[in-house]
Amino acid sequence: MNFELNPEERDFELEVERFLAANHSDDVMDANPEQLSQTVETPAKRVFMGKLAKQGWLGMSWPEEYGGAERAGIYDFVLTEALSRVGAPQPGKGVGIVGKTIIRHGNPRLKETFLPQIIRGEVEFAIGYSEPAAGSDAASMQLRATRDDARGGWVLSGHKIWTTSAHFADWYWVGARTDPASKHGGITLFLVPMDHAGLEIHPTWTIGDERTNEVYFDDVFVEDDFVVGEVGKGWTYICEALDLERFAMLPVGPHEMKIAALCDWARNASRDGEPVRDDPGVRSVLARLVAELEVARMLQRKVISEALKGRIPTVQAAMYKLFQSELGQRVANAALDMMGPAGQLKPGVEGAPLDGRFERSYRYTVVDTVGGGTSEIQKNIISRRGLGLPKNF
Ligand SMILES: Cc1cc2nc3c(=O)[nH]c(=O)nc-3n(C[C@H](O)[C@H](O)[C@H](O)COP(=O)(O)OP(=O)(O)OC[C@H]3O[C@@H](n4cnc5c(N)ncnc54)[C@H](O)[C@@H]3O)c2cc1C
């Protein structure tokens, strides 16, 4: 197995790195990803997306007919990793989930309306699957879509939770129940303008100070043209998009930066008058984290390698997601252990090591093990699909 980038891919990586150095901006980049949350939108970030679009880097793997370059999905991955290493915003759900699903299943109106805007980096989407009684088991969603033949569309009523970016997105990519009699076959995907008068958005603040949202639907009318693909096929499209999206999963770049920052701190800090770097316990923990970072990188490459062979890397992606998100917690735990009580001081408080970066990271990384499928769900996938274990044993 050789997981290294080939010469063309490496050239592309260098090209992206040169671009990022030339376009460095403190307004849109922050090597401390816990500080500049991906869930905060600013005009500067949109301008930056426009620059990525001008480089031809949004939708690189799309067909040429829709403005893409038909490049292999690994180029999307190389771009995402390079952006994450400097804390720059990454192409959102538009290019991956929404764009690729519309290309495969969307009607001409959806293609004309959304694909050019996505590839120019002009539009943001929020994803609405989760509900109070439908999280890990998202196919239990109950938000109701009722047929309105007179107006030629559907009326949506109900309640979504955990919709990240609903407070700044332009469009809502939302799953709703069109047939209560069929669990998986009764779900349909819709596109709803986020400023629709029937939508009410309420913030939910996570333990990591990140904003996500609850969204209430009060008779929200959606015309037939804004149904994605066929009625009743929403669950198939949701699963397919997850598979397509495995290239754009959590990058390892942020862990790389955090471990480097922690090593730097340990090199220079002292505790009770002794240099931290001389503590064998600290050295051993740091060595372990650096080795685990390598493991995460290899698991990630395995996902990509499977996908490039045309296989669906469900099990490999579950292994990577589980290891990567829990490594984030292990790094933060180790930092707080090494720093002692001062490590609990919050950003901005005098005396906080690394300005409280790891205090925040300790809270923020918990969320990563929940969003996108909890650790337990990843373990279920590995045990059943990977190891062939029975459901109840
Ligand atoms: C910050 C954040 C952002 C999010 N953003 C979005 C978004 O933009 N759009 C969206 O649609 N959703 C989003 N989510 C929702 C996310 O996908 C769900 O939170 C997640 O799937 C878990 O669902 P739940 O919270 O309802 O927990 P539950 O499913 O109720 O799970 C509760 C506990 O039970 C465990 N559990 C559940 N089922 C099983 C099982 N079969 N076997 C073993 N253990 C099990 C879980 O691991 C967990 O520990 C976000 C969540 C967070 C925290």
Ligand as a Chemical Component Dictionary entry (heavy atoms), coordinates in Angstrom:
data_LIG
# 
_chem_comp.id                   LIG 
_chem_comp.type                 NON-POLYMER 
_chem_comp.pdbx_formal_charge   0 
_chem_comp.three_letter_code    LIG 
# 
loop_
_chem_comp_atom.comp_id 
_chem_comp_atom.atom_id 
_chem_comp_atom.alt_atom_id 
_chem_comp_atom.type_symbol 
_chem_comp_atom.charge 
_chem_comp_atom.model_Cartn_x 
_chem_comp_atom.model_Cartn_y 
_chem_comp_atom.model_Cartn_z 
_chem_comp_atom.pdbx_ordinal 
LIG C1  C1  C 0 -22.734 20.610 17.115 1  
LIG C2  C2  C 0 -23.652 19.727 16.338 2  
LIG C3  C3  C 0 -23.954 20.063 15.032 3  
LIG C4  C4  C 0 -24.854 19.286 14.297 4  
LIG N1  N1  N 0 -25.199 19.694 13.037 5  
LIG C5  C5  C 0 -26.185 19.037 12.396 6  
LIG C6  C6  C 0 -26.695 19.560 11.150 7  
LIG O1  O1  O 0 -26.226 20.567 10.620 8  
LIG N2  N2  N 0 -27.749 18.913 10.582 9  
LIG C7  C7  C 0 -28.320 17.794 11.128 10 
LIG O2  O2  O 0 -29.248 17.270 10.538 11 
LIG N3  N3  N 0 -27.855 17.281 12.301 12 
LIG C8  C8  C 0 -26.807 17.883 12.945 13 
LIG N4  N4  N 0 -26.358 17.393 14.158 14 
LIG C9  C9  C 0 -27.029 16.252 14.757 15 
LIG C10 C10 C 0 -26.176 15.025 14.902 16 
LIG O3  O3  O 0 -26.069 14.347 13.688 17 
LIG C11 C11 C 0 -26.850 14.194 16.012 18 
LIG O4  O4  O 0 -26.691 14.903 17.224 19 
LIG C12 C12 C 0 -26.257 12.847 16.140 20 
LIG O5  O5  O 0 -26.531 12.085 14.997 21 
LIG C13 C13 C 0 -26.769 12.126 17.411 22 
LIG O6  O6  O 0 -28.147 12.224 17.535 23 
LIG P1  P1  P 0 -28.818 12.682 18.910 24 
LIG O7  O7  O 0 -28.117 13.906 19.376 25 
LIG O8  O8  O 0 -30.291 12.725 18.736 26 
LIG O9  O9  O 0 -28.457 11.526 19.940 27 
LIG P2  P2  P 0 -29.209 10.129 20.097 28 
LIG O10 O10 O 0 -29.356 9.482  18.766 29 
LIG O11 O11 O 0 -30.438 10.332 20.910 30 
LIG O12 O12 O 0 -28.144 9.321  20.940 31 
LIG C14 C14 C 0 -28.004 9.464  22.362 32 
LIG C15 C15 C 0 -26.930 8.508  22.830 33 
LIG O13 O13 O 0 -27.314 7.150  22.531 34 
LIG C16 C16 C 0 -26.331 6.517  21.715 35 
LIG N5  N5  N 0 -27.004 5.662  20.735 36 
LIG C17 C17 C 0 -28.042 5.994  19.910 37 
LIG N6  N6  N 0 -28.373 4.971  19.116 38 
LIG C18 C18 C 0 -27.530 3.955  19.436 39 
LIG C19 C19 C 0 -27.378 2.623  18.966 40 
LIG N7  N7  N 0 -28.137 2.138  17.989 41 
LIG N8  N8  N 0 -26.384 1.859  19.509 42 
LIG C20 C20 C 0 -25.569 2.345  20.490 43 
LIG N9  N9  N 0 -25.696 3.602  20.984 44 
LIG C21 C21 C 0 -26.650 4.397  20.465 45 
LIG C22 C22 C 0 -25.589 7.647  21.020 46 
LIG O14 O14 O 0 -24.278 7.254  20.678 47 
LIG C23 C23 C 0 -25.589 8.727  22.099 48 
LIG O15 O15 O 0 -24.535 8.522  23.005 49 
LIG C24 C24 C 0 -25.424 18.122 14.887 50 
LIG C25 C25 C 0 -25.098 17.772 16.205 51 
LIG C26 C26 C 0 -24.214 18.557 16.926 52 
LIG C27 C27 C 0 -23.907 18.167 18.342 53 
# 
loop_
_chem_comp_bond.comp_id 
_chem_comp_bond.atom_id_1 
_chem_comp_bond.atom_id_2 
_chem_comp_bond.value_order 
_chem_comp_bond.pdbx_ordinal 
LIG C1  C2  SING 1  
LIG C2  C3  SING 2  
LIG C2  C26 DOUB 3  
LIG C3  C4  DOUB 4  
LIG C4  N1  SING 5  
LIG C4  C24 SING 6  
LIG N1  C5  DOUB 7  
LIG C5  C6  SING 8  
LIG C5  C8  SING 9  
LIG C6  O1  DOUB 10 
LIG C6  N2  SING 11 
LIG N2  C7  SING 12 
LIG C7  O2  DOUB 13 
LIG C7  N3  SING 14 
LIG N3  C8  DOUB 15 
LIG C8  N4  SING 16 
LIG N4  C9  SING 17 
LIG N4  C24 SING 18 
LIG C9  C10 SING 19 
LIG C10 O3  SING 20 
LIG C10 C11 SING 21 
LIG C11 O4  SING 22 
LIG C11 C12 SING 23 
LIG C12 O5  SING 24 
LIG C12 C13 SING 25 
LIG C13 O6  SING 26 
LIG O6  P1  SING 27 
LIG P1  O7  DOUB 28 
LIG P1  O8  SING 29 
LIG P1  O9  SING 30 
LIG O9  P2  SING 31 
LIG P2  O10 DOUB 32 
LIG P2  O11 SING 33 
LIG P2  O12 SING 34 
LIG O12 C14 SING 35 
LIG C14 C15 SING 36 
LIG C15 O13 SING 37 
LIG C15 C23 SING 38 
LIG O13 C16 SING 39 
LIG C16 N5  SING 40 
LIG C16 C22 SING 41 
LIG N5  C17 SING 42 
LIG N5  C21 SING 43 
LIG C17 N6  DOUB 44 
LIG N6  C18 SING 45 
LIG C18 C19 SING 46 
LIG C18 C21 DOUB 47 
LIG C19 N7  SING 48 
LIG C19 N8  DOUB 49 
LIG N8  C20 SING 50 
LIG C20 N9  DOUB 51 
LIG N9  C21 SING 52 
LIG C22 O14 SING 53 
LIG C22 C23 SING 54 
LIG C23 O15 SING 55 
LIG C24 C25 DOUB 56 
LIG C25 C26 SING 57 
LIG C26 C27 SING 58 
# 
